[in-house]
Amino acid sequence: MTVVESSRQNCLQWFSGKALENARKALDLLAECEAAGYWLPGTKRKIDACLPKTNLTANLATKHEHSLVNLGSFNNPEPERGWRVFWILKYGAWRYTSHINWPSLRSKTSDPILLSLLDTALHYVSDFVPLTALALELDAVSPKPQVTTIGASPTVTKTLAEIGLHVKLDTIRPCPVTWRKIASSTTEDGQPRYSWIGILEWPENTVHDRSSHADPTGYHLHCHACGHSIKNHFNWVPILVDQADGTPLSLWVGRDCAQTLFGVRVSNDFILEDSR
């Protein structure tokens, strides 16, 4: 069972009303991100907006604010002070990673109501620990590049003719890519960060470097569509188009030409590895 599904009911018990409805939707989005292995576009902000709003614990925090805030003193280390329990009940356990010394807090009171409240708070925090850990894992993975086909420009026919190519325009498409997650750097505390590298899967018998702008060295230095130099290696977009006899032809173009001429839009860093 996935992290989200194994935690779903435990976490939803802390919401009610509209907050519960929003939390269900947020967990559905989080489940999609868990399956993908990274934050899907637009999901992180929505999830972060909903999951801290556990209104049932916020009501408890408001009701017992005085008792919690006065549990412990300024002489105690922060993990041994009740204000931290108040804060987490009030503002949510989602993404809360700081330590609380629960045994020490319990030793500071004999009030059965307050002891029961501490037990409830510990239960609440524990229910969100797996989801918070999942969020931190997703934070460490760069967004996967998104390739969207939006339709070729009417001027692409002229452009292709100018570079010496006669092809079937309705076959223009991005090259298929297999994505692999790789460790690319580390955070300040030594934890790995991950990026995506795309392995290009050229169709069998693909013909390469037929554009008049192709570099005779075999290296990709200039856009095959416009001839401009491409110095940022994240800006390359591999395009496929079939020749009149059906043989696939490759074109390496910059992002601008990919979008304005070939109707292929790319977002996020596009790190590619040629399988040829």
C-alpha positions in Angstrom: 0.0 0.0 0.0 1.2 3.5 -0.8 2.2 6.1 1.8 -0.9 8.2 1.1 -3.4 5.4 1.2 -2.0 3.9 4.4 -2.2 7.3 6.1 -5.4 8.6 4.5 -8.0 7.7 7.2 -5.6 8.5 10.1 -5.1 12.0 8.7 -8.6 12.8 7.6 -10.0 12.2 11.1 -8.5 15.6 12.1 -10.6 17.6 9.6 -14.3 18.4 9.4 -16.7 20.2 7.0 -15.2 22.1 4.1 -11.7 21.5 5.4 -12.3 17.7 5.2 -13.5 18.0 1.7 -10.4 20.0 0.7 -8.1 17.6 2.5 -9.6 14.6 0.6 -8.8 16.4 -2.7 -5.3 17.3 -1.5 -4.6 13.7 -0.6 -5.8 12.6 -4.0 -3.3 15.0 -5.6 -0.5 13.9 -3.2 -1.2 10.3 -4.2 -0.7 11.2 -7.9 2.6 12.9 -7.0 3.7 9.9 -5.0 3.0 7.6 -8.0 4.9 10.0 -10.3 7.8 10.4 -7.9 7.8 14.2 -8.0 5.6 17.2 -7.5 3.2 17.4 -10.5 2.7 20.9 -11.9 0.6 23.1 -9.7 0.0 20.4 -7.0 2.5 21.4 -4.2 0.9 24.8 -3.6 -2.6 23.3 -3.4 -1.6 20.5 -1.1 0.4 22.9 1.2 -2.7 25.1 1.4 -5.1 22.4 2.5 -3.3 19.8 4.7 -2.2 22.1 7.6 -5.9 23.2 8.1 -6.9 20.5 10.6 -9.7 22.5 12.1 -10.5 20.0 14.9 -7.0 20.3 16.4 -7.1 24.1 15.9 -10.3 24.2 18.0 -8.4 22.2 20.7 -5.5 24.6 20.6 -7.8 27.6 21.0 -9.7 26.0 23.9 -6.6 25.0 25.8 -4.2 27.8 24.7 -3.5 29.1 28.3 -2.7 25.7 29.7 -0.5 24.7 26.8 1.5 28.0 26.5 2.2 27.9 30.3 3.4 24.3 30.3 7.1 24.6 30.9 9.1 27.8 31.2 11.6 29.9 29.4 14.3 28.0 31.3 13.3 24.8 29.5 14.7 23.9 26.0 12.2 24.5 23.3 11.3 20.8 22.8 10.2 20.7 26.4 7.8 23.7 26.2 4.0 23.4 25.7 3.8 26.4 23.4 5.2 24.1 20.6 2.3 21.7 21.1 -0.1 24.7 21.0 1.5 25.8 17.7 1.3 22.5 16.0 -2.3 21.9 17.0 -3.2 25.4 15.8 -1.3 25.5 12.6 -1.0 21.9 11.5 1.3 18.8 11.7 1.7 18.7 7.9 5.4 19.3 7.2 6.2 19.8 10.9 9.6 18.1 11.5 10.8 19.7 14.7 11.3 17.4 17.8 9.0 17.6 20.8 10.1 15.9 24.1 6.8 14.3 25.0 7.9 12.5 28.2 9.3 15.7 29.6 6.1 17.6 28.8 4.0 15.0 30.5 6.2 15.2 33.6 5.4 18.9 34.0 1.7 18.4 34.8 -0.6 16.1 36.7 -3.8 17.6 35.2 -5.6 14.7 33.6 -7.2 17.0 31.0 -3.8 18.3 29.9 -2.3 14.9 29.9 -5.1 13.6 27.7 -4.5 16.6 25.4 -0.8 15.8 25.1 -1.7 12.2 24.2 -4.0 13.5 21.5 -1.4 15.9 20.2 1.2 13.0 20.0 -1.3 10.9 18.1 -2.0 13.7 15.7 1.7 14.4 15.0 2.3 10.7 14.5 -0.5 10.4 11.9 1.2 13.0 9.8 4.8 11.8 10.0 4.6 9.5 7.0 3.0 12.2 4.8 5.6 14.8 5.9 8.4 12.3 5.1 6.9 11.8 1.6 6.7 15.6 1.0 10.4 15.9 1.9 11.3 13.1 -0.5 9.3 14.9 -3.3 11.0 18.2 -2.4 14.3 16.6 -3.3 13.3 15.7 -6.8 13.4 18.4 -9.6 10.3 18.7 -11.6 10.2 16.3 -14.6 10.3 18.2 -17.9 7.0 18.6 -19.6 6.7 18.2 -23.3 3.4 19.5 -24.9 2.4 19.4 -28.5 0.4 22.5 -29.4 0.4 22.4 -33.2 2.9 23.4 -35.9 3.1 26.9 -37.3 1.9 27.5 -40.9 5.4 28.9 -41.6 7.1 25.5 -40.9 6.7 24.4 -44.5 8.8 27.3 -45.8 11.4 26.8 -43.0 11.8 23.1 -43.8 12.1 23.7 -47.5 14.8 26.4 -46.8 16.9 23.8 -44.9 16.6 21.3 -47.7 13.9 19.0 -46.2 10.7 17.7 -47.8 8.7 15.9 -45.2 5.2 15.0 -44.1 4.1 17.9 -41.8 1.4 15.9 -40.1 4.1 13.6 -38.7 6.0 16.3 -36.6 6.4 15.0 -33.1 8.9 15.1 -30.2 11.3 12.2 -30.0 10.1 9.6 -27.4 12.0 9.8 -24.1 12.5 7.4 -21.3 13.0 9.3 -18.0 15.5 8.2 -15.4 15.9 9.8 -11.9 19.6 10.5 -11.0 21.3 12.0 -7.9 22.5 15.4 -9.2 23.6 17.3 -6.0 23.3 17.4 -2.3 21.5 19.8 0.1 23.3 21.7 2.8 22.7 18.9 5.3 24.2 16.3 2.9 20.9 14.8 1.6 20.8 13.9 -2.1 18.8 15.9 -4.6 17.5 14.3 -7.7 17.0 15.4 -11.3 15.6 13.7 -14.4 17.7 12.7 -17.4 15.9 11.7 -20.6 17.1 8.8 -22.7 16.2 9.5 -26.3 14.5 6.5 -28.0 14.9 7.2 -31.7 12.7 5.0 -33.9 14.5 2.3 -36.0 16.1 3.6 -39.2 16.0 7.3 -38.1 18.1 9.5 -40.4 20.1 12.1 -38.6 21.8 15.5 -39.4 20.1 16.1 -42.8 19.3 19.8 -42.2 21.6 22.3 -43.9 22.3 23.7 -40.5 23.5 20.4 -39.1 27.1 20.5 -37.9 29.4 18.3 -39.9 31.3 17.5 -36.7 28.3 15.5 -35.5 28.0 17.7 -32.4 24.9 19.8 -32.0 26.0 23.4 -32.0 23.4 25.1 -34.1 19.6 24.9 -34.3 18.7 22.7 -37.3 15.8 25.0 -38.1 17.2 28.5 -37.9 21.0 28.0 -37.7 21.4 30.0 -34.5 24.0 28.8 -32.0 22.6 27.0 -29.0 24.9 27.5 -26.0 22.6 26.4 -23.2 22.4 22.6 -23.3 19.0 22.7 -21.6 17.6 24.4 -24.6 17.8 21.5 -27.1 14.6 19.8 -28.2 14.8 16.7 -30.4 12.1 16.6 -33.1 11.0 13.8 -35.3 9.3 14.1 -38.7 8.8 11.5 -41.4 10.2 11.9 -44.9 8.0 11.2 -48.0 8.9 7.5 -47.9 8.0 7.2 -44.2 11.6 7.2 -42.9 11.8 9.2 -39.7 14.2 12.2 -39.7 15.6 13.8 -36.6 16.0 17.6 -36.0 17.7 19.2 -33.1 16.2 22.6 -32.5 16.2 25.3 -29.8 13.2 25.7 -27.6 12.0 28.9 -29.4 11.9 27.1 -32.8 10.5 24.0 -31.2 7.5 26.0 -29.9 7.0 28.6 -32.6 7.6 26.4 -35.6 7.0 22.8 -34.6 4.4 23.3 -31.9 6.4 21.5 -29.2 6.6 23.3 -25.9 9.1 22.2 -23.2 9.1 23.3 -19.5 11.7 22.7 -16.8 15.3 21.6 -17.4 15.6 19.2 -20.3 18.7 17.0 -19.7 19.0 14.5 -22.5 21.2 11.5 -23.3 21.3 10.3 -27.0 20.8 6.6 -27.3 22.5 6.4 -30.7 
